Amino acid sequence: MLKISAGSFKGRKLNSPPEKTTRPTSEKVRQAVFNSAQMMVDGSTFLDLYAGSGAMGLEAISRGAKMAVFVEKDKEAARCIQSNIDHLDVDEHSLLIVNEATKSIAHLECTVLTFDMIFIDPPYEDVKEAEQEIQKLLSLLDKSSILQKSGKLYLEFSAYSKLDFSKLKLSRLKWNNTKAYGRSKLEIFSY
């Protein structure tokens, strides 16, 4: 059972979509992200790519983010996110986009929204396919202006991946470090 771990909704339960469509971010990883960015969450804008249940964006709102944008292409998962938004009554702080991540970035480029924090948690059962998709996405974000200059980008990925994120050819995004959490690792980037 997913629960909000801190903030104004601490302890509130969240619905999660069927496991066949998503892999929820563990509470340990959620806490690691927000502990490392605790000074920037309050009043921030948060982008949750491959949102699944919406737990990351909802955790951000619980901790004081003024807005969370949830991007999820799976319609069943998107219904679950909307259900969680309604359950916590945070419609005025939320925007749900039902589309692919790369198409959504192009869409967000056309808006006035920029983000203090971006969290990316793509499916990675097929690690090689996921590596190709995430390199394409990071390249797109590197050229994008949706992450604010002082912003942070967090990528949850397979610990079994051999991709060295520190060696990616990116011009604006700078790799900071990696933290391991069992079968997942957290790659952290900034501008």
N, C-alpha and C positions, 0 to 999 in steps of 0.2 A: 504494500500500500504506500503510495506516494504521499508525502506530507511536506508542507512548507516548513523550513527549518528555523527561520528567524524573522523578526520584524512584526508588523501589525497583524499578519495572518499566521503567525507561528502556531504549528500544530494542526492547522486546517488540512483536511484530507483532499486529495485531488484524484479525479478519475484518470485512468490511463487507457490508451487504446490497446487493442489486442496485441500481444507480443509479436505476432507474425508481421505486423506493420511497423513497429518501432522497437527501440531498445532504450528504455528510460535512463537518463543520466543519474548515476548514483548520488546519494546524499553527500558522500565524501567528496566527490568531484564538485558538486554544487557549492559546498562550503568552501572548498579550496579557491574556486573562482571568486566568490564574494569576499572571502577573507583577504585575498590579495588585492582586491579593488575596493575595500571598504570605504575609503575616503572619497571615492568618485561616484558611488551608487546614488546617494541622496540627490534628487533633482535631475538625475541623468535620463538619457534616452538609450534604450536597450534594444538590440536586434537579435532575435532568436531564430537562426536559420536551421531548417530541419527540426522544427519545434516539437514534434511528437505529441506530448501531453500539454506542452506549454509551461512545464514546471520551472524552467530557467527564467523565462520572462515574468512569470507570476511571482517567483522568488524575488526578482529585481523590484517589482512593484511593492511587494511586502516590505522590502528594505528601503523604500523611499524613492524609487525611480518614478519620474513623472509620466513616462510613456514607455510601453513595450510593444514592439512590432513582432508578430509571430508569422513565420513563413513555413508553410507545410503543404506539400503537393498531394498527400494522401487524404482523400475526402473523409474517410472514417476518423483518422487522427484529427483532422480539422474540426469535425463535429465535437470531438472530445475537448479540444482546446476551447471552443466556444462555450461548451458546457461548463468548463472550469472558470472561464471569464465571468459567465453569468452567476455561477455559484458564489464567487467572491465579490460580485457586484462591482467589477472594475472596468466596465465598458468604456467609460470616459478616459481611461488610461491605456486602452488597448486598441490595436489594429491587427486584424487577422487577414493575411493574404494567402489564398489557396492557389499556389503556383509553384513551379520549380525555382530553386534557389537562384540560378543564373539569370533567369527571366525576371525574377523579382528585384534583383540588384539593378538591372536596366530600368525597371519601373521606378524604383526608389530614387535613381539618379535624376528623374524628371520631377521629383517633388522637392520641397524645401527641407525635408527631414535629413538630419545628420545624426550620427550616433556616437555616444561616449564609449559604449561597449558593444561588441559584436560577439556572439557565441555561436559556434558552428559545431554541430554534432551529426555528421552524415552517417548513413548506414555503411558499415564496413565489413559485412560478412565476407564479401569477395574483396580481399585487401587490395589486389592489383587494380581492379576496376575503381575502387574507392580512391586509390592513390592518384589515378589519372583525373578523376572528377575533382578532387580537392586541389590539385595543381592548377587546373583550369579556373576554379573558383577563386583561389588566392591570387592568381594573375589578374583576374577581373577586378577583385577588390583592391589590388595594388594600383590599378589605373583609376579607380573610382574615387569620388570625393565624399562618400557617405560616412566614412569613419573620420571623426574629428581629429585634428592634429595631436591633441593630447590623449586620444582614445587608445583603448586596448582591444585586441582581438584574441579570443580564446578558441582553440580548436581541440575538441575531444576526438581522439583517433585510436586506432588499434595499436596496442603495445607490440604487436607482432610485425608491424610494418617496418620495412628496412629503409623507407624513405627518410633521408636526412634533411629535415626542414631548415636547418641552419645553412644549407648550401643551395637553397632555391634561389633562382635569379629573379629577385624582386628589387625594385628601385626605391619605393616609398616605404613599404612594410618592412620592418626590421624584426627578425626573430630574436626573442629575448632568452627563453629557456624552455626546458621540458621538465615535466614532473610526472612520475609514474604512479598509477593507481590500479594495481592488479592487472587486468587484461586491457586496461585503457591507459592512455597517456594524455596529458594536457600540454599542448604547444601554445606558447604565449608570444604574441607579436604586438608591436606598437609602431606608431609613425615617428 
